[in-house]
Amino acid sequence: MRITCFATNTPDRPIATLELRHRLRARAEDRIRAARATGLRNLPLHTAAQNKVWLEIVQIALDLLAWMPMLALSGKARLWEPRRLRFRLFSAAAQLAITGRRKILRLTPHWPWTGEITSALERLAFLPNPG
């Protein structure tokens, strides 16, 4: 069993409503932590317009990081933070070969997470095309 405790000064609310509000807040804090790890920690450009473009790019990356575990990953990989995803999945050595009008991604066989990458790509390939 896991016992948790939180303190609040909100009167006249059922405990289930207060616990739900507390858990939703924790999920929002997880998203904020992921945003900071993805590029929101600092604004690297000089003008506000350039930083606005930077924020749009960070938002696209966060959307991809939110959908990818649900659609492509399984097991413990669904819980990986952005830094772990970057070091394990996104930085894998691979070679793109184009032959016979087909694109083949050749991953390094000795990379420990090659199986996770190939199973994620297979899951994504089975998704229906939008529109």
N, CA, C and O atoms as a printed pandas DataFrame, in Angstrom:
     atom_number atom_name residue_name chain_id  residue_number  x_coord  y_coord  z_coord
0              1         N          MET        A               1    0.836   -1.183    0.000
1              2        CA          MET        A               1    0.000    0.000    0.000
2              3         C          MET        A               1    0.875    1.238    0.000
3              4         O          MET        A               1    1.981    1.258    0.540
4              5         N          ARG        A               2    0.340    2.258   -0.620
5              6        CA          ARG        A               2    1.030    3.533   -0.639
6              7         C          ARG        A               2    0.155    4.562    0.048
7              8         O          ARG        A               2   -1.008    4.731   -0.318
8              9         N          ILE        A               3    0.691    5.241    1.022
9             10        CA          ILE        A               3   -0.063    6.244    1.769
10            11         C          ILE        A               3    0.476    7.614    1.396
11            12         O          ILE        A               3    1.680    7.859    1.469
12            13         N          THR        A               4   -0.413    8.495    1.001
13            14        CA          THR        A               4   -0.017    9.862    0.676
14            15         C          THR        A               4   -0.784   10.817    1.569
15            16         O          THR        A               4   -1.843   10.488    2.102
16            17         N          CYS        A               5   -0.230   11.993    1.717
17            18        CA          CYS        A               5   -0.847   13.003    2.554
18            19         C          CYS        A               5   -0.687   14.356    1.887
19            20         O          CYS        A               5    0.367   14.640    1.318
20            21         N          PHE        A               6   -1.691   15.179    1.944
21            22        CA          PHE        A               6   -1.565   16.553    1.503
22            23         C          PHE        A               6   -2.405   17.433    2.414
23            24         O          PHE        A               6   -3.420   16.995    2.956
24            25         N          ALA        A               7   -1.978   18.664    2.577
25            26        CA          ALA        A               7   -2.675   19.604    3.457
26            27         C          ALA        A               7   -3.319   20.689    2.609
27            28         O          ALA        A               7   -2.743   21.143    1.620
28            29         N          THR        A               8   -4.508   21.097    3.001
29            30        CA          THR        A               8   -5.216   22.141    2.271
30            31         C          THR        A               8   -6.043   22.969    3.247
31            32         O          THR        A               8   -6.406   22.509    4.329
32            33         N          ASN        A               9   -6.325   24.179    2.845
33            34        CA          ASN        A               9   -7.188   25.029    3.655
34            35         C          ASN        A               9   -8.536   25.256    2.961
35            36         O          ASN        A               9   -9.236   26.226    3.251
36            37         N          THR        A              10   -8.889   24.353    2.045
37            38        CA          THR        A              10  -10.155   24.435    1.324
38            39         C          THR        A              10  -11.247   23.773    2.170
39            40         O          THR        A              10  -11.200   22.563    2.389
40            41         N          PRO        A              11  -12.225   24.543    2.646
41            42        CA          PRO        A              11  -13.277   23.951    3.479
42            43         C          PRO        A              11  -14.438   23.424    2.641
43            44         O          PRO        A              11  -14.624   23.821    1.490
44            45         N          ASP        A              12  -15.208   22.531    3.235
45            46        CA          ASP        A              12  -16.492   22.078    2.675
46            47         C          ASP        A              12  -16.388   21.411    1.309
47            48         O          ASP        A              12  -17.271   21.588    0.470
48            49         N          ARG        A              13  -15.345   20.661    1.076
49            50        CA          ARG        A              13  -15.223   19.895   -0.162
50            51         C          ARG        A              13  -14.979   18.448    0.195
51            52         O          ARG        A              13  -14.288   18.165    1.174
52            53         N          PRO        A              14  -15.531   17.518   -0.577
53            54        CA          PRO        A              14  -15.255   16.098   -0.292
54            55         C          PRO        A              14  -13.792   15.764   -0.559
55            56         O          PRO        A              14  -13.146   16.373   -1.412
56            57         N          ILE        A              15  -13.291   14.802    0.174
57            58        CA          ILE        A              15  -11.881   14.428    0.068
58            59         C          ILE        A              15  -11.535   13.915   -1.328
59            60         O          ILE        A              15  -10.416   14.130   -1.793
60            61         N          ALA        A              16  -12.462   13.246   -2.005
61            62        CA          ALA        A              16  -12.194   12.735   -3.361
62            63         C          ALA        A              16  -11.967   13.896   -4.329
63            64         O          ALA        A              16  -11.092   13.806   -5.190
64            65         N          THR        A              17  -12.719   14.966   -4.212
65            66        CA          THR        A              17  -12.537   16.139   -5.080
66            67         C          THR        A              17  -11.195   16.802   -4.812
67            68         O          THR        A              17  -10.503   17.208   -5.746
68            69         N          LEU        A              18  -10.829   16.914   -3.546
69            70        CA          LEU        A              18   -9.535   17.519   -3.203
70            71         C          LEU        A              18   -8.368   16.672   -3.702
71            72         O          LEU        A              18   -7.368   17.206   -4.182
72            73         N          GLU        A              19   -8.496   15.348   -3.588
73            74        CA          GLU        A              19   -7.426   14.476   -4.061
74            75         C          GLU        A              19   -7.286   14.537   -5.582
75            76         O          GLU        A              19   -6.171   14.536   -6.103
76            77         N          LEU        A              20   -8.404   14.591   -6.287
77            78        CA          LEU        A              20   -8.359   14.718   -7.739
78            79         C          LEU        A              20   -7.678   16.016   -8.148
79            80         O          LEU        A              20   -6.853   16.024   -9.062
80            81         N          ARG        A              21   -8.018   17.113   -7.476
81            82        CA          ARG        A              21   -7.393   18.403   -7.784
82            83         C          ARG        A              21   -5.891   18.333   -7.524
83            84         O          ARG        A              21   -5.103   18.872   -8.302
84            85         N          HIS        A              22   -5.491   17.679   -6.449
85            86        CA          HIS        A              22   -4.076   17.545   -6.121
86            87         C          HIS        A              22   -3.341   16.714   -7.171
87            88         O          HIS        A              22   -2.241   17.086   -7.583
88            89         N          ARG        A              23   -3.918   15.610   -7.608
89            90        CA          ARG        A              23   -3.268   14.749   -8.613
90            91         C          ARG        A              23   -3.183   15.431   -9.966
91            92         O          ARG        A              23   -2.189   15.260  -10.672
92            93         N          LEU        A              24   -4.189   16.194  -10.349
93            94        CA          LEU        A              24   -4.129   16.933  -11.612
94            95         C          LEU        A              24   -3.037   17.992  -11.564
95            96         O          LEU        A              24   -2.391   18.252  -12.579
96            97         N          ARG        A              25   -2.822   18.594  -10.432
97            98        CA          ARG        A              25   -1.758   19.577  -10.283
98            99         C          ARG        A              25   -0.392   18.911  -10.446
99           100         O          ARG        A              25    0.509   19.488  -11.054
100          101         N          ALA        A              26   -0.236   17.709   -9.908
101          102        CA          ALA        A              26    1.029   16.994  -10.048
102          103         C          ALA        A              26    1.306   16.669  -11.513
103          104         O          ALA        A              26    2.455   16.719  -11.950
104          105         N          ARG        A              27    0.263   16.338  -12.275
105          106        CA          ARG        A              27    0.458   16.061  -13.695
106          107         C          ARG        A              27    0.878   17.313  -14.442
107          108         O          ARG        A              27    1.716   17.248  -15.342
108          109         N          ALA        A              28    0.305   18.455  -14.079
109          110        CA          ALA        A              28    0.710   19.715  -14.705
110          111         C          ALA        A              28    2.171   20.031  -14.392
111          112         O          ALA        A              28    2.898   20.528  -15.252
112          113         N          GLU        A              29    2.597   19.745  -13.171
113          114        CA          GLU        A              29    3.995   19.979  -12.817
114          115         C          GLU        A              29    4.927   19.053  -13.586
115          116         O          GLU        A              29    6.047   19.448  -13.912
116          117         N          ASP        A              30    4.494   17.832  -13.885
117          118        CA          ASP        A              30    5.289   16.938  -14.730
118          119         C          ASP        A              30    5.456   17.516  -16.126
119          120         O          ASP        A              30    6.542   17.448  -16.702
120          121         N          ARG        A              31    4.393   18.080  -16.670
121          122        CA          ARG        A              31    4.469   18.694  -18.006
122          123         C          ARG        A              31    5.388   19.914  -17.998
123          124         O          ARG        A              31    6.115   20.146  -18.963
124          125         N          ILE        A              32    5.363   20.688  -16.925
125          126        CA          ILE        A              32    6.251   21.849  -16.821
126          127         C          ILE        A              32    7.702   21.393  -16.764
127          128         O          ILE        A              32    8.567   21.991  -17.404
128          129         N          ARG        A              33    7.975   20.334  -15.999
129          130        CA          ARG        A              33    9.332   19.799  -15.930
130          131         C          ARG        A              33    9.795   19.296  -17.299
131          132         O          ARG        A              33   10.947   19.503  -17.679
132          133         N          ALA        A              34    8.906   18.640  -18.034
133          134        CA          ALA        A              34    9.253   18.176  -19.381
134          135         C          ALA        A              34    9.502   19.352  -20.310
135          136         O          ALA        A              34   10.392   19.292  -21.157
136          137         N          ALA        A              35    8.731   20.415  -20.165
137          138        CA          ALA        A              35    8.928   21.598  -21.009
138          139         C          ALA        A              35   10.282   22.235  -20.741
139          140         O          ALA        A              35   10.967   22.656  -21.673
140          141         N          ARG        A              36   10.666   22.308  -19.498
141          142        CA          ARG        A              36   11.979   22.878  -19.182
142          143         C          ARG        A              36   13.110   22.009  -19.726
143          144         O          ARG        A              36   14.140   22.525  -20.160
144          145         N          ALA        A              37   12.921   20.704  -19.703
145          146        CA          ALA        A              37   13.948   19.800  -20.224
146          147         C          ALA        A              37   14.001   19.816  -21.745
147          148         O          ALA        A              37   14.989   19.379  -22.336
148          149         N          THR        A              38   12.952   20.314  -22.380
149          150        CA          THR        A              38   12.874   20.307  -23.834
150          151         C          THR        A              38   13.349   21.610  -24.459
151          152         O          THR        A              38   13.547   21.654  -25.673
152          153         N          GLY        A              39   13.537   22.661  -23.691
153          154        CA          GLY        A              39   14.041   23.897  -24.264
154          155         C          GLY        A              39   13.390   25.140  -23.720
155          156         O          GLY        A              39   13.678   26.240  -24.192
156          157         N          LEU        A              40   12.528   25.002  -22.750
157          158        CA          LEU        A              40   11.844   26.159  -22.190
158          159         C          LEU        A              40   12.607   26.770  -21.022
159          160         O          LEU        A              40   12.174   27.775  -20.458
160          161         N          ARG        A              41   13.734   26.177  -20.655
161          162        CA          ARG        A              41   14.489   26.683  -19.509
162          163         C          ARG        A              41   15.006   28.095  -19.755
163          164         O          ARG        A              41   15.045   28.917  -18.839
164          165         N          ASN        A              42   15.394   28.370  -20.970
165          166        CA          ASN        A              42   15.867   29.727  -21.285
166          167         C          ASN        A              42   15.441   30.082  -22.706
167          168         O          ASN        A              42   15.192   29.200  -23.528
168          169         N          LEU        A              43   15.362   31.342  -22.978
169          170        CA          LEU        A              43   15.036   31.816  -24.319
170          171         C          LEU        A              43   16.347   32.260  -24.966
171          172         O          LEU        A              43   16.892   33.300  -24.596
172          173         N          PRO        A              44   16.856   31.493  -25.919
173          174        CA          PRO        A              44   18.221   31.703  -26.401
174          175         C          PRO        A              44   18.388   32.826  -27.428
175          176         O          PRO        A              44   19.516   33.215  -27.730
176          177         N          LEU        A              45   17.304   33.343  -27.962
177          178        CA          LEU        A              45   17.416   34.300  -29.054
178          179         C          LEU        A              45   17.293   35.729  -28.542
179          180         O          LEU        A              45   17.002   35.947  -27.365
180          181         N          HIS        A              46   17.515   36.712  -29.430
181          182        CA          HIS        A              46   17.634   38.098  -28.982
182          183         C          HIS        A              46   16.313   38.859  -28.946
183          184         O          HIS        A              46   16.058   39.596  -27.994
184          185         N          THR        A              47   15.479   38.699  -29.950
185          186        CA          THR        A              47   14.249   39.490  -30.015
186          187         C          THR        A              47   13.051   38.665  -29.570
187          188         O          THR        A              47   13.101   37.437  -29.518
188          189         N          ALA        A              48   11.977   39.371  -29.253
189          190        CA          ALA        A              48   10.754   38.703  -28.813
190          191         C          ALA        A              48   10.148   37.857  -29.927
191          192         O          ALA        A              48    9.608   36.783  -29.662
192          193         N          ALA        A              49   10.233   38.330  -31.175
193          194        CA          ALA        A              49    9.680   37.570  -32.306
194          195         C          ALA        A              49   10.441   36.262  -32.501
195          196         O          ALA        A              49    9.834   35.224  -32.765
196          197         N          GLN        A              50   11.757   36.307  -32.372
197          198        CA          GLN        A              50   12.547   35.083  -32.501
198          199         C          GLN        A              50   12.239   34.114  -31.370
199          200         O          GLN        A              50   12.129   32.909  -31.596
200          201         N          ASN        A              51   12.100   34.631  -30.157
201          202        CA          ASN        A              51   11.766   33.764  -29.026
202          203         C          ASN        A              51   10.359   33.199  -29.147
203          204         O          ASN        A              51   10.086   32.110  -28.644
204          205         N          LYS        A              52    9.466   33.923  -29.806
205          206        CA          LYS        A              52    8.122   33.400  -30.048
206          207         C          LYS        A              52    8.194   32.166  -30.951
207          208         O          LYS        A              52    7.490   31.181  -30.726
208          209         N          VAL        A              53    9.043   32.229  -31.966
209          210        CA          VAL        A              53    9.244   31.068  -32.834
210          211         C          VAL        A              53    9.855   29.919  -32.034
211          212         O          VAL        A              53    9.464   28.764  -32.205
212          213         N          TRP        A              54   10.808   30.233  -31.164
213          214        CA          TRP        A              54   11.416   29.210  -30.306
214          215         C          TRP        A              54   10.351   28.543  -29.447
215          216         O          TRP        A              54   10.356   27.320  -29.314
216          217         N          LEU        A              55    9.450   29.303  -28.868
217          218        CA          LEU        A              55    8.395   28.745  -28.028
218          219         C          LEU        A              55    7.453   27.854  -28.831
219          220         O          LEU        A              55    6.978   26.841  -28.317
220          221         N          GLU        A              56    7.177   28.213  -30.077
221          222        CA          GLU        A              56    6.352   27.360  -30.940
222          223         C          GLU        A              56    7.037   26.021  -31.201
223          224         O          GLU        A              56    6.393   24.971  -31.191
224          225         N          ILE        A              57    8.337   26.067  -31.431
225          226        CA          ILE        A              57    9.093   24.835  -31.667
226          227         C          ILE        A              57    9.087   23.951  -30.419
227          228         O          ILE        A              57    8.932   22.734  -30.516
228          229         N          VAL        A              58    9.257   24.568  -29.248
229          230        CA          VAL        A              58    9.203   23.812  -27.990
230          231         C          VAL        A              58    7.819   23.193  -27.816
231          232         O          VAL        A              58    7.704   22.052  -27.370
232          233         N          GLN        A              59    6.765   23.940  -28.166
233          234        CA          GLN        A              59    5.409   23.405  -28.033
234          235         C          GLN        A              59    5.183   22.206  -28.950
235          236         O          GLN        A              59    4.536   21.238  -28.551
236          237         N          ILE        A              60    5.704   22.258  -30.161
237          238        CA          ILE        A              60    5.588   21.113  -31.077
238          239         C          ILE        A              60    6.331   19.902  -30.497
239          240         O          ILE        A              60    5.830   18.778  -30.544
240          241         N          ALA        A              61    7.524   20.142  -29.951
241          242        CA          ALA        A              61    8.287   19.047  -29.343
242          243         C          ALA        A              61    7.539   18.455  -28.155
243          244         O          ALA        A              61    7.538   17.238  -27.971
244          245         N          LEU        A              62    6.907   19.294  -27.355
245          246        CA          LEU        A              62    6.145   18.786  -26.212
246          247         C          LEU        A              62    4.934   17.970  -26.661
247          248         O          LEU        A              62    4.604   16.957  -26.044
248          249         N          ASP        A              63    4.276   18.403  -27.724
249          250        CA          ASP        A              63    3.156   17.625  -28.253
250          251         C          ASP        A              63    3.627   16.253  -28.727
251          252         O          ASP        A              63    2.970   15.243  -28.473
252          253         N          LEU        A              64    4.762   16.220  -29.414
253          254        CA          LEU        A              64    5.299   14.939  -29.861
254          255         C          LEU        A              64    5.695   14.051  -28.684
255          256         O          LEU        A              64    5.485   12.839  -28.714
256          257         N          LEU        A              65    6.267   14.661  -27.651
257          258        CA          LEU        A              65    6.650   13.884  -26.469
258          259         C          LEU        A              65    5.443   13.408  -25.672
259          260         O          LEU        A              65    5.533   12.418  -24.946
260          261         N          ALA        A              66    4.324   14.096  -25.798
261          262        CA          ALA        A              66    3.116   13.660  -25.096
262          263         C          ALA        A              66    2.425   12.525  -25.844
263          264         O          ALA        A              66    1.896   11.606  -25.218
264          265         N          TRP        A              67    2.422   12.577  -27.172
265          266        CA          TRP        A              67    1.716   11.565  -27.966
266          267         C          TRP        A              67    2.550   10.320  -28.216
267          268         O          TRP        A              67    1.997    9.224  -28.315
268          269         N          MET        A              68    3.867   10.460  -28.319
269          270        CA          MET        A              68    4.705    9.327  -28.663
270          271         C          MET        A              68    4.598    8.164  -27.676
271          272         O          MET        A              68    4.463    7.022  -28.116
272          273         N          PRO        A              69    4.651    8.402  -26.358
273          274        CA          PRO        A              69    4.516    7.248  -25.452
274          275         C          PRO        A              69    3.176    6.534  -25.583
275          276         O          PRO        A              69    3.108    5.312  -25.453
276          277         N          MET        A              70    2.119    7.284  -25.837
277          278        CA          MET        A              70    0.801    6.649  -25.955
278          279         C          MET        A              70    0.663    5.835  -27.229
279          280         O          MET        A              70    0.022    4.785  -27.230
280          281         N          LEU        A              71    1.262    6.313  -28.316
281          282        CA          LEU        A              71    1.078    5.657  -29.610
282          283         C          LEU        A              71    2.163    4.645  -29.950
283          284         O          LEU        A              71    1.879    3.640  -30.601
284          285         N          ALA        A              72    3.395    4.889  -29.524
285          286        CA          ALA        A              72    4.496    4.073  -30.023
286          287         C          ALA        A              72    5.201    3.241  -28.964
287          288         O          ALA        A              72    5.673    2.146  -29.270
288          289         N          LEU        A              73    5.287    3.713  -27.752
289          290        CA          LEU        A              73    6.107    3.029  -26.754
290          291         C          LEU        A              73    5.271    2.096  -25.898
291          292         O          LEU        A              73    4.046    2.204  -25.836
292          293         N          SER        A              74    5.959    1.185  -25.246
293          294        CA          SER        A              74    5.269    0.245  -24.357
294          295         C          SER        A              74    6.145   -0.012  -23.141
295          296         O          SER        A              74    7.344    0.266  -23.155
296          297         N          GLY        A              75    5.543   -0.539  -22.103
297          298        CA          GLY        A              75    6.281   -0.912  -20.900
298          299         C          GLY        A              75    6.845    0.287  -20.164
299          300         O          GLY        A              75    6.210    1.338  -20.068
300          301         N          LYS        A              76    8.046    0.108  -19.647
301          302        CA          LYS        A              76    8.689    1.169  -18.872
302          303         C          LYS        A              76    9.068    2.371  -19.725
303          304         O          LYS        A              76    9.218    3.477  -19.205
304          305         N          ALA        A              77    9.224    2.167  -21.019
305          306        CA          ALA        A              77    9.611    3.275  -21.899
306          307         C          ALA        A              77    8.532    4.357  -21.960
307          308         O          ALA        A              77    8.834    5.503  -22.292
308          309         N          ARG        A              78    7.292    4.017  -21.648
309          310        CA          ARG        A              78    6.231    5.022  -21.641
310          311         C          ARG        A              78    6.424    6.062  -20.545
311          312         O          ARG        A              78    5.878    7.162  -20.627
312          313         N          LEU        A              79    7.196    5.719  -19.524
313          314        CA          LEU        A              79    7.394    6.619  -18.396
314          315         C          LEU        A              79    8.689    7.412  -18.472
315          316         O          LEU        A              79    8.973    8.204  -17.573
316          317         N          TRP        A              80    9.482    7.219  -19.523
317          318        CA          TRP        A              80   10.761    7.901  -19.624
318          319         C          TRP        A              80   10.576    9.403  -19.762
319          320         O          TRP        A              80    9.668    9.872  -20.448
320          321         N          GLU        A              81   11.444   10.144  -19.103
321          322        CA          GLU        A              81   11.474   11.599  -19.188
322          323         C          GLU        A              81   12.163   12.003  -20.498
323          324         O          GLU        A              81   12.812   11.171  -21.132
324          325         N          PRO        A              82   12.028   13.276  -20.910
325          326        CA          PRO        A              82   12.636   13.719  -22.180
326          327         C          PRO        A              82   14.136   13.476  -22.277
327          328         O          PRO        A              82   14.638   13.132  -23.348
328          329         N          ARG        A              83   14.852   13.649  -21.182
329          330        CA          ARG        A              83   16.303   13.440  -21.240
330          331         C          ARG        A              83   16.643   11.981  -21.533
331          332         O          ARG        A              83   17.529   11.691  -22.336
332          333         N          ARG        A              84   15.935   11.072  -20.879
333          334        CA          ARG        A              84   16.178    9.649  -21.106
334          335         C          ARG        A              84   15.783    9.255  -22.523
335          336         O          ARG        A              84   16.482    8.465  -23.156
336          337         N          LEU        A              85   14.675    9.790  -23.033
337          338        CA          LEU        A              85   14.278    9.524  -24.422
338          339         C          LEU        A              85   15.349   10.009  -25.390
339          340         O          LEU        A              85   15.678    9.331  -26.363
340          341         N          ARG        A              86   15.883   11.184  -25.110
341          342        CA          ARG        A              86   16.896   11.762  -25.988
342          343         C          ARG        A              86   18.141   10.894  -26.031
343          344         O          ARG        A              86   18.696   10.668  -27.106
344          345         N          PHE        A              87   18.588   10.405  -24.886
345          346        CA          PHE        A              87   19.825    9.629  -24.846
346          347         C          PHE        A              87   19.643    8.187  -25.302
347          348         O          PHE        A              87   20.588    7.586  -25.813
348          349         N          ARG        A              88   18.459    7.621  -25.133
349          350        CA          ARG        A              88   18.260    6.216  -25.481
350          351         C          ARG        A              88   17.678    6.013  -26.870
351          352         O          ARG        A              88   18.113    5.120  -27.597
352          353         N          LEU        A              89   16.705    6.823  -27.248
353          354        CA          LEU        A              89   16.023    6.595  -28.520
354          355         C          LEU        A              89   16.448    7.562  -29.616
355          356         O          LEU        A              89   16.719    7.145  -30.742
356          357         N          PHE        A              90   16.509    8.841  -29.297
357          358        CA          PHE        A              90   16.740    9.843  -30.339
358          359         C          PHE        A              90   18.191    9.965  -30.768
359          360         O          PHE        A              90   18.469   10.536  -31.823
360          361         N          SER        A              91   19.115    9.448  -29.987
361          362        CA          SER        A              91   20.531    9.571  -30.353
362          363         C          SER        A              91   21.126    8.245  -30.824
363          364         O          SER        A              91   22.346    8.076  -30.822
364          365         N          ALA        A              92   20.289    7.325  -31.218
365          366        CA          ALA        A              92   20.783    6.033  -31.701
366          367         C          ALA        A              92   21.450    6.197  -33.060
367          368         O          ALA        A              92   20.967    6.940  -33.915
368          369         N          ALA        A              93   22.545    5.509  -33.247
369          370        CA          ALA        A              93   23.245    5.554  -34.525
370          371         C          ALA        A              93   22.472    4.730  -35.548
371          372         O          ALA        A              93   22.089    3.590  -35.286
372          373         N          ALA        A              94   22.253    5.320  -36.709
373          374        CA          ALA        A              94   21.504    4.624  -37.762
374          375         C          ALA        A              94   21.955    5.132  -39.115
375          376         O          ALA        A              94   22.611    6.168  -39.230
376          377         N          GLN        A              95   21.585    4.375  -40.137
377          378        CA          GLN        A              95   21.912    4.745  -41.508
378          379         C          GLN        A              95   20.629    4.626  -42.321
379          380         O          GLN        A              95   19.915    3.627  -42.232
380          381         N          LEU        A              96   20.344    5.654  -43.114
381          382        CA          LEU        A              96   19.169    5.638  -43.965
382          383         C          LEU        A              96   19.591    5.206  -45.365
383          384         O          LEU        A              96   20.387    5.883  -46.015
384          385         N          ALA        A              97   19.060    4.088  -45.821
385          386        CA          ALA        A              97   19.390    3.568  -47.150
386          387         C          ALA        A              97   18.148    3.663  -48.031
387          388         O          ALA        A              97   17.052    3.277  -47.625
388          389         N          ILE        A              98   18.336    4.176  -49.232
389          390        CA          ILE        A              98   17.244    4.273  -50.194
390          391         C          ILE        A              98   17.552    3.316  -51.331
391          392         O          ILE        A              98   18.545    3.476  -52.041
392          393         N          THR        A              99   16.691    2.319  -51.497
393          394        CA          THR        A              99   16.886    1.336  -52.544
394          395         C          THR        A              99   15.536    0.898  -53.086
395          396         O          THR        A              99   14.619    0.606  -52.319
396          397         N          GLY        A             100   15.418    0.853  -54.362
397          398        CA          GLY        A             100   14.177    0.412  -54.990
398          399         C          GLY        A             100   12.970    1.236  -54.573
399          400         O          GLY        A             100   11.896    0.682  -54.337
400          401         N          ARG        A             101   13.127    2.532  -54.478
401          402        CA          ARG        A             101   12.068    3.467  -54.056
402          403         C          ARG        A             101   11.581    3.218  -52.639
403          404         O          ARG        A             101   10.491    3.652  -52.269
404          405         N          ARG        A             102   12.377    2.527  -51.852
405          406        CA          ARG        A             102   12.047    2.276  -50.448
406          407         C          ARG        A             102   13.120    2.892  -49.570
407          408         O          ARG        A             102   14.297    2.921  -49.928
408          409         N          LYS        A             103   12.700    3.375  -48.434
409          410        CA          LYS        A             103   13.640    3.896  -47.452
410          411         C          LYS        A             103   13.760    2.879  -46.324
411          412         O          LYS        A             103   12.763    2.455  -45.740
412          413         N          ILE        A             104   14.992    2.500  -46.033
413          414        CA          ILE        A             104   15.258    1.509  -44.997
414          415         C          ILE        A             104   16.136    2.161  -43.935
415          416         O          ILE        A             104   17.189    2.721  -44.242
416          417         N          LEU        A             105   15.695    2.081  -42.696
417          418        CA          LEU        A             105   16.472    2.607  -41.586
418          419         C          LEU        A             105   17.237    1.459  -40.944
419          420         O          LEU        A             105   16.641    0.537  -40.386
420          421         N          ARG        A             106   18.541    1.521  -41.026
421          422        CA          ARG        A             106   19.389    0.476  -40.459
422          423         C          ARG        A             106   19.952    0.969  -39.131
423          424         O          ARG        A             106   20.795    1.866  -39.089
424          425         N          LEU        A             107   19.477    0.375  -38.068
425          426        CA          LEU        A             107   19.931    0.740  -36.728
426          427         C          LEU        A             107   21.120   -0.106  -36.320
427          428         O          LEU        A             107   21.290   -1.227  -36.799
428          429         N          THR        A             108   21.932    0.427  -35.444
429          430        CA          THR        A             108   23.075   -0.311  -34.931
430          431         C          THR        A             108   22.580   -1.497  -34.101
431          432         O          THR        A             108   21.817   -1.300  -33.156
432          433         N          PRO        A             109   22.988   -2.704  -34.426
433          434        CA          PRO        A             109   22.453   -3.882  -33.708
434          435         C          PRO        A             109   22.898   -3.981  -32.250
435          436         O          PRO        A             109   22.204   -4.604  -31.447
436          437         N          HIS        A             110   24.024   -3.390  -31.889
437          438        CA          HIS        A             110   24.506   -3.529  -30.522
438          439         C          HIS        A             110   23.963   -2.450  -29.578
439          440         O          HIS        A             110   24.267   -2.478  -28.386
440          441         N          TRP        A             111   23.175   -1.511  -30.080
441          442        CA          TRP        A             111   22.571   -0.483  -29.226
442          443         C          TRP        A             111   21.546   -1.154  -28.320
443          444         O          TRP        A             111   20.702   -1.895  -28.824
444          445         N          PRO        A             112   21.576   -0.932  -27.012
445          446        CA          PRO        A             112   20.696   -1.669  -26.098
446          447         C          PRO        A             112   19.201   -1.450  -26.330
447          448         O          PRO        A             112   18.391   -2.300  -25.960
448          449         N          TRP        A             113   18.827   -0.332  -26.934
449          450        CA          TRP        A             113   17.414   -0.020  -27.106
450          451         C          TRP        A             113   16.962   -0.103  -28.559
451          452         O          TRP        A             113   15.959    0.506  -28.932
452          453         N          THR        A             114   17.688   -0.848  -29.378
453          454        CA          THR        A             114   17.297   -1.022  -30.770
454          455         C          THR        A             114   15.947   -1.725  -30.874
455          456         O          THR        A             114   15.126   -1.373  -31.721
456          457         N          GLY        A             115   15.719   -2.698  -30.033
457          458        CA          GLY        A             115   14.426   -3.399  -30.043
458          459         C          GLY        A             115   13.270   -2.473  -29.719
459          460         O          GLY        A             115   12.201   -2.567  -30.323
460          461         N          GLU        A             116   13.482   -1.584  -28.772
461          462        CA          GLU        A             116   12.435   -0.615  -28.413
462          463         C          GLU        A             116   12.158    0.339  -29.580
463          464         O          GLU        A             116   11.006    0.683  -29.843
464          465         N          ILE        A             117   13.205    0.759  -30.268
465          466        CA          ILE        A             117   13.039    1.672  -31.403
466          467         C          ILE        A             117   12.302    0.975  -32.535
467          468         O          ILE        A             117   11.377    1.550  -33.108
468          469         N          THR        A             118   12.692   -0.252  -32.869
469          470        CA          THR        A             118   12.040   -0.946  -33.980
470          471         C          THR        A             118   10.586   -1.276  -33.660
471          472         O          THR        A             118    9.729   -1.180  -34.539
472          473         N          SER        A             119   10.292   -1.662  -32.422
473          474        CA          SER        A             119    8.891   -1.941  -32.086
474          475         C          SER        A             119    8.060   -0.661  -32.101
475          476         O          SER        A             119    6.888   -0.694  -32.476
476          477         N          ALA        A             120    8.645    0.463  -31.700
477          478        CA          ALA        A             120    7.923    1.742  -31.768
478          479         C          ALA        A             120    7.645    2.133  -33.220
479          480         O          ALA        A             120    6.554    2.604  -33.542
480          481         N          LEU        A             121    8.629    1.937  -34.089
481          482        CA          LEU        A             121    8.420    2.256  -35.508
482          483         C          LEU        A             121    7.366    1.347  -36.134
483          484         O          LEU        A             121    6.580    1.790  -36.972
484          485         N          GLU        A             122    7.347    0.076  -35.730
485          486        CA          GLU        A             122    6.318   -0.841  -36.241
486          487         C          GLU        A             122    4.925   -0.435  -35.775
487          488         O          GLU        A             122    3.971   -0.498  -36.550
488          489         N          ARG        A             123    4.800   -0.020  -34.514
489          490        CA          ARG        A             123    3.499    0.435  -34.013
490          491         C          ARG        A             123    3.023    1.677  -34.763
491          492         O          ARG        A             123    1.842    1.805  -35.087
492          493         N          LEU        A             124    3.956    2.588  -35.036
493          494        CA          LEU        A             124    3.591    3.797  -35.768
494          495         C          LEU        A             124    3.200    3.484  -37.211
495          496         O          LEU        A             124    2.343    4.159  -37.782
496          497         N          ALA        A             125    3.816    2.475  -37.796
497          498        CA          ALA        A             125    3.492    2.111  -39.178
498          499         C          ALA        A             125    2.094    1.521  -39.290
499          500         O          ALA        A             125    1.468    1.623  -40.345
500          501         N          PHE        A             126    1.592    0.905  -38.221
501          502        CA          PHE        A             126    0.252    0.311  -38.249
502          503         C          PHE        A             126   -0.867    1.327  -38.001
503          504         O          PHE        A             126   -2.043    0.994  -38.151
504          505         N          LEU        A             127   -0.518    2.551  -37.626
505          506        CA          LEU        A             127   -1.553    3.563  -37.400
506          507         C          LEU        A             127   -2.186    3.958  -38.738
507          508         O          LEU        A             127   -1.487    4.023  -39.749
508          509         N          PRO        A             128   -3.479    4.218  -38.761
509          510        CA          PRO        A             128   -4.117    4.638  -40.017
510          511         C          PRO        A             128   -3.672    6.049  -40.406
511          512         O          PRO        A             128   -3.391    6.892  -39.554
512          513         N          ASN        A             129   -3.617    6.275  -41.709
513          514        CA          ASN        A             129   -3.258    7.596  -42.220
514          515         C          ASN        A             129   -4.397    8.573  -41.964
515          516         O          ASN        A             129   -5.556    8.236  -42.204
516          517         N          PRO        A             130   -4.093    9.773  -41.482
517          518        CA          PRO        A             130   -5.161   10.749  -41.257
518          519         C          PRO        A             130   -5.688   11.279  -42.592
519          520         O          PRO        A             130   -4.926   11.529  -43.527
520          521         N          GLY        A             131   -6.971   11.438  -42.653
521          522        CA          GLY        A             131   -7.591   12.044  -43.843
522          523         C          GLY        A             131   -7.654   11.167  -44.957
523          524         O          GLY        A             131   -8.151   11.549  -46.016
